[in-house]
């Protein structure tokens, strides 16, 4: 099943310290490029989260964001930093002495100063299980989102492949017609010049031109590459790089077909094939 490299998922759960909110979003990238935005409280858990992500995703610029909405009760678990308070009071007394003034800090004023009161130290281990469970659920939703987008891209590319198959069949039918037209043009020129031609020599020239117009190999390769691309679409593993290679091969054969052609219709078929291949290539850039 095709997966797009563009995806999004959001999951929420409750824990002992409050609500955990987790988002995963991604865009296309040549390699897997993960970043984690989370509270420092949870930073120690990043390596294991990163490992879980790497097992599920192979390509894309992936951003994982984790937020904690602390419960009101938890947010008021503060401790008095006595050492910081003593240092502030000492500085206050020194400043008063220097200025020759006398002033006292009230207890309320003191505890409102930065560093005097601090949150109770929280342990990431207390929510580790909840966070990993939330992350796993988010990954499942994230992959499902990528697969839905991948299916949409697949349908578009299958449509372009069907159009290409029609053009390849048209090229196959046009080749003998093109050769016949060339033969008619050669005979017409000889008649206008009133030159008697050697039938054997004429046949040799026609064979030479026919060989130059031989696009059977290009048609066979185009047909084979299209069939392989359809097969690759149904594989379970990441196929973005394989599809990218196949578009390069398709483009090469379309170029060769167009360059060999001395027929307006065949030349136009080559151009139309390249347009469709480019449309497919643009979408493949977003396939994992």
Secondary structure, DSSP 8 states (H G I E B T S, - for coil): ---BS-EEEEEEEE-SSEEEEEEEEEE--SSEEEEEE--GGGGGGHHHHHHHHHHH--SEEEEEEEEEEE-HHHHT-EEE-HHHHHHHHHHHHHHHHHHT------HHHHHTSTTTEEE----GGGGHHHHHHHHHHHHHHHHHHHHHHHHHHHHHHHHHHHHHHHHHHHHHHHHHHHHHHHHHHHHHHHHHTT----HHHHHHHHHHHHHHT--HHHHHHHHHHHHHHHHHHT-SS--HHHHHHHHHHHHHHHHHHHHH--SHHHHHHHHHHHHHHHHHHHHHTTB-
